[in-house]
C-alpha cells in the first residue's frame, strides 16, 4: 500500500476515535436522559462510521474491490440510530413530561400522542 492510502486510513481512524471518545464522555457526563441521548446517537454513530470508512479504504486498496459489508453496516447504522433515539425520547416524554390534563395511556389516543380524547373535542 502506498503512503497516501495509509494516511487516509489513519486519519479516518483518528477522527472516528475522537468522535467515539466525545460520544462516550457525553453519555457519562451529561445529567439528563435527553441530553445523554444526544451524545451516543450523534457522535458515536459518526465514530463507528469512520471505522467502517477506514475498513472500506483498506480493503479497496488491498483487493481492488469495494467491500459491500461495511457499506451495509453503515447504512443500517445510519438508519437505525435516529429511530432508536426517537423511541427513547418518546418514552422519556411520556413518562416525565406528561401534563395532568392529558388522557391516560388507556384512552383511545395512546401514550405517544399528546392530544385530547375524541369525545371531548367540539363536534364529536
N, C-alpha and C positions, 0 to 999 in steps of 0.2 A: 504494500500500500504506500502511496506517496504521502508526503508531509501535509498537503492541503486537506486530504480526506481525514487523516488522523487529527488534525487541528479542528476540523468541523465536528468530529465526534467528541473530542474533548470539550469544546465549547458548549455543545448541546448537553453533555453530561453535567458540566459545572452549573449551567443555567437551571437545569432540572433539579439539581441538588439544592440550589438556593431556594427555588420555589417550594420544594418539599420541606425544607427547614422552616421557611416562613409559615407555611400552612400548618405544620405540626406545632410550632411555637404559638401560633394564634389559637389553635384548638385547646392548648393547655392554659394559656394566659387570659383569654377573654372571659368575661364574667357572666354573660347572659347566654342562654341557649341559642337565640337567634344570631347573636354575634359569633358564637362558636361554630355555627352552621356555615357562615360565610368563608371561614378560613380553609377548611378541607375541600369544599366544593369548588373553589376557585383556584387557589394556589397549588394544592396537592394534585388536582387534575392536570394542571399545566406541568407539574413536576414529572408525573408519570408519562405524560405526552412527550416530554423532552427525552426521556429514556427510550421511549419507543421510536422516536425520530432518529436518535443515535444508533439504535439497533438496525433500523432500515438502511441508514447510510452505510453502516459496516457491512451488512450482508450484500448490499448492492455493489460495494467496492470489492468484496471478496469473491462473489459468484457471478456478478454481472446481471442478476435478476432482482427485480423488486419483490420483497417479501410481502405477501398478502396477509400473513398472520398479524404482524404488527399494525398494519393498516386497519384491519378489522377490530383489533383490540382498541385502537384509538377512536374509531367511530363509535363503538359500543360504549366506551368510557365517556365520550363527549355527549352521547345521547342519554345515558342513564344517570349521570351525576346531577343534572338540573332537575330531573323528575324526582329523584330521591330527596333532594333539598326541598322541593315543593311539598312533598308529602310530610316531611318533618316539620316544615313551617306551618302547614295547615293544622297538624296535630297540636303544635305549641299554641297556636292561636285559639283553637277550640278548647283547650284545657285552661289557658291562663288569661285570655283576653275577652272572654265571653261576658257580654253585658247582662244584667239581671232581667231586662225586659225582652230578651230574645227567647225563642222557644227552646225547650229541652231537646235532647237528641232523639227522643221517641216520637217527635212530631213528624209530619209529612215533609218538612223542609230538609231534614237531615242535619248532620253535625257540621258540614263544611260550607253551608250556605247561610249567611247571616241575613235573613230576611224574615218578614212576618209570615205567620201561617196563612194559608189561603182563606180560611174562614173569617179572619179579621180584616181583610182588605175590602175597601169600598167596592160595591158592585158584585160581590161574590156570594 
